[in-house]
Amino acid sequence: MILWTVLPVEQVMEGFADDAYNRYETGEVAGIPVLFEKMDTGLKKIVRINSSDPAHYLNQKVFPGLITSGL
């Protein structure tokens, strides 16, 4: 891949090697596939619903921002 930019490579690649993505994992809540963010308390927060089923987005028990144990 070629990236054409006037910015220095250090600025473009800043933060690329950080472990920011290690805080996220996929899983299911009530049979709905979601993306979790691991919290320092050991709990997990739902960041995104990863489903193509519209009914999953209407489920009031599963929504982004919900803090759960991740089971």
The 8 nearest C-alpha neighbors of each residue, nearest first, counted from 0:
[[1, 2, 3, 4, 12, 8, 11, 15],
 [0, 2, 3, 4, 8, 11, 5, 12],
 [1, 3, 4, 0, 11, 8, 5, 6],
 [2, 4, 1, 5, 6, 0, 8, 7],
 [3, 5, 6, 2, 7, 11, 8, 1],
 [4, 6, 7, 3, 8, 2, 11, 10],
 [5, 7, 4, 8, 10, 11, 9, 3],
 [8, 6, 9, 10, 11, 5, 4, 12],
 [7, 9, 11, 10, 12, 6, 13, 4],
 [10, 8, 12, 7, 11, 13, 6, 14],
 [9, 11, 13, 8, 7, 12, 6, 14],
 [12, 10, 8, 9, 13, 7, 6, 15],
 [11, 13, 15, 9, 10, 8, 14, 16],
 [14, 12, 10, 15, 11, 9, 16, 8],
 [13, 15, 17, 16, 12, 19, 11, 18],
 [14, 16, 12, 13, 17, 18, 11, 19],
 [15, 17, 14, 18, 13, 12, 19, 20],
 [18, 16, 14, 19, 15, 20, 13, 21],
 [17, 19, 21, 20, 16, 22, 15, 14],
 [20, 18, 17, 21, 22, 23, 16, 14],
 [19, 21, 22, 18, 23, 17, 24, 36],
 [22, 20, 23, 18, 19, 24, 37, 36],
 [21, 23, 37, 20, 36, 19, 24, 18],
 [24, 22, 36, 21, 35, 20, 37, 34],
 [25, 23, 35, 34, 36, 26, 22, 21],
 [26, 24, 34, 33, 35, 23, 27, 32],
 [25, 27, 33, 32, 34, 24, 28, 35],
 [26, 28, 32, 31, 30, 33, 29, 25],
 [27, 29, 31, 30, 70, 32, 26, 61],
 [28, 30, 31, 27, 61, 60, 32, 70],
 [31, 29, 28, 27, 32, 55, 26, 33],
 [30, 32, 27, 28, 29, 33, 55, 50],
 [33, 31, 27, 49, 26, 50, 48, 30],
 [34, 32, 48, 49, 26, 27, 47, 25],
 [33, 35, 25, 47, 46, 24, 45, 48],
 [36, 34, 45, 24, 44, 23, 46, 43],
 [35, 37, 23, 44, 43, 22, 38, 46],
 [38, 36, 43, 22, 23, 35, 42, 44],
 [37, 39, 40, 42, 43, 41, 36, 44],
 [38, 40, 41, 37, 42, 43, 22, 36],
 [41, 39, 38, 42, 37, 43, 68, 66],
 [42, 40, 39, 38, 43, 37, 68, 69],
 [43, 41, 68, 40, 38, 67, 37, 66],
 [42, 44, 37, 67, 36, 38, 66, 68],
 [43, 45, 66, 36, 35, 65, 64, 67],
 [44, 46, 35, 63, 64, 65, 47, 34],
 [45, 47, 63, 34, 35, 44, 64, 36],
 [48, 46, 34, 63, 33, 45, 49, 35],
 [47, 49, 33, 50, 32, 34, 63, 46],
 [50, 48, 33, 32, 47, 34, 51, 31],
 [49, 51, 52, 48, 32, 55, 31, 33],
 [50, 52, 53, 49, 55, 54, 48, 56],
 [51, 53, 54, 50, 55, 56, 49, 31],
 [54, 52, 55, 56, 51, 57, 50, 58],
 [53, 55, 57, 56, 52, 58, 51, 50],
 [54, 56, 58, 53, 57, 52, 31, 50],
 [57, 55, 54, 53, 58, 48, 62, 52],
 [58, 56, 54, 55, 59, 53, 61, 62],
 [57, 59, 55, 60, 56, 61, 54, 62],
 [60, 58, 61, 57, 62, 56, 55, 54],
 [59, 61, 58, 62, 29, 65, 57, 28],
 [62, 60, 59, 58, 65, 28, 63, 29],
 [61, 63, 65, 64, 60, 59, 45, 48],
 [64, 62, 45, 46, 65, 47, 48, 61],
 [63, 65, 45, 44, 46, 66, 62, 47],
 [66, 64, 45, 63, 44, 62, 67, 61],
 [67, 65, 44, 43, 64, 45, 42, 68],
 [68, 66, 69, 43, 42, 44, 65, 70],
 [67, 69, 42, 70, 43, 66, 41, 44],
 [70, 68, 67, 43, 42, 28, 26, 27],
 [69, 68, 28, 27, 67, 26, 29, 43]]
